[in-house]
Amino acid sequence: AQSVTQPDIHITVSEGASLELRCNYSYGATPYLFWYVQSPGQGLQLLLKYFSGDTLVQGIKGFEAEFKRSQSSFNLRKPSVHWSDAAEYFCAVGLNTGFQKLVFGTGTRLLVSP
Amino acid sequence: DAGVTQSPTHLIKTRGQQVTLRCSPKSGHDTVSWYQQALGQGPQFIFQYYEEEERQRGNFPDRFSGHQFPNYSSELNVNALLLGDSALYLCASSLGQGRDYQPQHFGDGTRLSIL
């Protein structure tokens, strides 16, 4: 069965420091991979997506992610974190078996310290 | 360009009651998916509607049902509410079936609390 693992429940980063959020997936075919961000009381906003091609993808708000097939990973990175980046981050696998559906990880809560 | 809109934003019900949640998809989108997000968890897929039919269903009981209208808007109905149904219910819209994968766009959700 398809699954997504985000091993870090919480991460605290100092403002201005770099960030890496981990994501590992289990899926038999070539995955469609996504990172979404959720601020408190809000829905999910798409940060970036990987469908094919260049394994380093750029997203909004200065985020990037790298797809590594050999490690089944799709880690999210940002070189310099801002206080406004504090939120919950979800990695997801998109299953396109004719009907599109997302399987999410349990999320990583990012805290930004001054 | 309006995004995905959901109503109501908050709802309080008691056990055994029934509830209907509503979703209008992003302009131009024809597919609506519903997800349940329990506190501290990632969203879980409930079902997806396309061409007014339920196309795929997650691991949810028959108490959860839905509908899609000709204008692509959708409703999620939950009968015989249980305490465990308390969650944020998210609607997502996308374009097309069987085409190149299209990202899903989410609304802000309906927070359902069961007393």
Boltz contact constraints between the chains, C-beta under 6 A:
constraints:
  - contact:
      token1: [A, 32]
      token2: [B, 101]
      max_distance: 6.0
  - contact:
      token1: [A, 42]
      token2: [B, 108]
      max_distance: 6.0
  - contact:
      token1: [A, 43]
      token2: [B, 90]
      max_distance: 6.0
  - contact:
      token1: [A, 43]
      token2: [B, 106]
      max_distance: 6.0
  - contact:
      token1: [A, 43]
      token2: [B, 107]
      max_distance: 6.0
  - contact:
      token1: [A, 43]
      token2: [B, 108]
      max_distance: 6.0
  - contact:
      token1: [A, 43]
      token2: [B, 109]
      max_distance: 6.0
  - contact:
      token1: [A, 44]
      token2: [B, 106]
      max_distance: 6.0
  - contact:
      token1: [A, 46]
      token2: [B, 103]
      max_distance: 6.0
  - contact:
      token1: [A, 49]
      token2: [B, 103]
      max_distance: 6.0
  - contact:
      token1: [A, 90]
      token2: [B, 42]
      max_distance: 6.0
  - contact:
      token1: [A, 94]
      token2: [B, 101]
      max_distance: 6.0
  - contact:
      token1: [A, 96]
      token2: [B, 101]
      max_distance: 6.0
  - contact:
      token1: [A, 98]
      token2: [B, 98]
      max_distance: 6.0
  - contact:
      token1: [A, 99]
      token2: [B, 48]
      max_distance: 6.0
  - contact:
      token1: [A, 99]
      token2: [B, 55]
      max_distance: 6.0
  - contact:
      token1: [A, 99]
      token2: [B, 56]
      max_distance: 6.0
  - contact:
      token1: [A, 100]
      token2: [B, 94]
      max_distance: 6.0
  - contact:
      token1: [A, 101]
      token2: [B, 45]
      max_distance: 6.0
  - contact:
      token1: [A, 101]
      token2: [B, 56]
      max_distance: 6.0
  - contact:
      token1: [A, 104]
      token2: [B, 42]
      max_distance: 6.0
  - contact:
      token1: [A, 104]
      token2: [B, 43]
      max_distance: 6.0
  - contact:
      token1: [A, 105]
      token2: [B, 42]
      max_distance: 6.0
  - contact:
      token1: [A, 106]
      token2: [B, 41]
      max_distance: 6.0
  - contact:
      token1: [A, 106]
      token2: [B, 42]
      max_distance: 6.0
  - contact:
      token1: [A, 107]
      token2: [B, 42]
      max_distance: 6.0
